Amino acid sequence: MTLLILAIFVLVYLGMAIGRFPGLQIDRTGIALLGAVILALAGAMPADALGAAVDYPTLFILLGLMILSAQFELAGFYGWCAIRLAQTAHGPVALLALVVAVGGGLSAVLANDVVVFAMTPLLCAGLAARGLDARPYLIALAGAANAGSAATIIGNPQNILIGQLGRLDFWPFLAACGVPALLGMVCVFATVAWVWRGRLELLRTAPLPLAPPDLDLWHLKKALLATVALLVFFATPLPQEEGVLAVAAAMLVSRRFASRRMLGLVDWHLLVLFAALFVVTAALARTGLPGDLVQRLADGGWPLDRLSVLAPLSLVASNSIGNVPAVLLLMQVWPSPPEGALYALAVLSTLSGNLLLLGSLANLIVVERAAASGVRLGFADHARCGIPMTLASLVLAIGWLWFMGHAGM
């Protein structure tokens, strides 16, 4: 049975790295779900173990944040922000700074994947109307969304997972991760501005008028009030997952927006991916092999809580299998990680996602949504900015984490 579990695990995470199996139209979510089903049918994961393997509070929090973000989108907030940014009277460099600030700031409070999903097409339209090349601004949006999301325990799926499994509190997390997240946003702006210097100018001197979408002020106020309530649940000892579900349920009570429409904006694929990977990694953990490997590394002087080990591991894993699957795997096989090491894992895995297009789901969402809007953002375009911005932000983050004593070198 151990050999079967190892084989399924390798195939699933190989599929995570490749994105799909050659000749088959099955994506990462389908691969993970197929692996979990095979393990269940083979008896490697009994029925009682299946239920225990899935961390439901993490899934509930993700679902609640997605519903809250749907409320903002249906209120027209994301579209309003995107068009206002593109139509600002400031020059291209100042516009780039605004994209970084808004994208990163929103992602620290709302799910970064939802932010870039909603803002990308309208930002493309606004930039095209203004006569600007959208590519550097899209790279900045994706990079800032990733970097900004590292600041809080609710900024992205991997942070939510780390926070739940590690039982981390909101304010200490923000104190530990907020500074490297801000430094990462600065690196994003500086890198894109430098790499694209001389090519941020207007392509056309007469911008085309493009009116921003109307804001539904009532539903926007409802979303803002819900966000405040959400932050209260996370920033106080109040129960988090129950609070998030209560906020999400309140968002579904509406006279204008049908529940089906709001739920249609939820990324169900990501939730299924999480659940399936919980099962696959739990099956591997049951064999005892990952725990033995981690212990051998520690005995050999390479414990995972050292920055010299965790940083390169996060960089390689995030840009092969993706930062969400990488964090989920580590959290399953890493026994009792120190709190400081969890802060380091959250920051390093998130910032590492900026290296290549495959490093984070937010990058892929920006590329796909931009392509649907007629803007082609290639692998090389992103890498020219992604590699230097990631390496610079990681160096600064490692320095901060070491200086503050969260993890040793």
Number of C-alpha atoms within 10 A of each C-alpha: 11 14 9 14 23 16 12 21 21 13 16 27 24 17 22 21 19 15 18 18 16 9 6 7 8 15 14 22 24 18 23 27 20 17 23 27 16 16 22 18 11 13 11 21 23 13 11 8 15 20 14 12 19 17 16 15 18 24 20 19 23 25 22 24 27 23 28 28 29 26 24 25 24 21 23 20 22 26 24 19 19 25 23 18 20 29 21 14 10 12 11 19 16 13 18 24 22 20 25 26 21 19 28 31 21 20 27 26 21 23 24 29 26 25 25 28 21 24 23 27 24 24 29 26 20 27 24 20 18 22 18 22 18 22 21 21 29 27 26 30 32 34 33 35 36 36 37 34 35 34 31 28 29 26 27 29 27 25 28 22 25 21 22 19 17 16 10 18 16 20 15 15 21 17 13 21 25 21 18 28 29 22 18 31 29 19 25 32 26 16 21 25 22 12 14 15 11 8 14 20 15 15 13 12 10 10 16 14 10 16 11 18 17 11 17 14 12 9 21 18 13 17 24 14 12 20 20 10 16 24 16 15 19 20 15 12 10 11 10 21 22 15 20 27 20 15 22 24 14 15 22 19 11 10 7 8 15 12 15 9 12 19 15 12 17 20 15 14 12 18 18 16 18 25 23 24 27 23 26 31 24 22 26 23 18 17 16 12 14 19 17 13 13 18 17 13 14 14 10 9 10 16 16 22 23 18 24 15 14 21 24 15 17 27 25 18 21 28 21 23 22 25 28 25 22 22 22 20 20 18 19 19 21 16 12 9 14 14 18 18 20 22 27 28 26 27 32 31 32 34 34 31 31 35 25 23 25 21 27 27 19 26 26 18 19 25 24 17 20 23 15 12 15 12 19 15 19 12 13 11 16 24 17 16 27 26 15 18 25 27 18 17 26 25 14 18 24 23 15 19 23 17 11 12 13 20 24 15 14
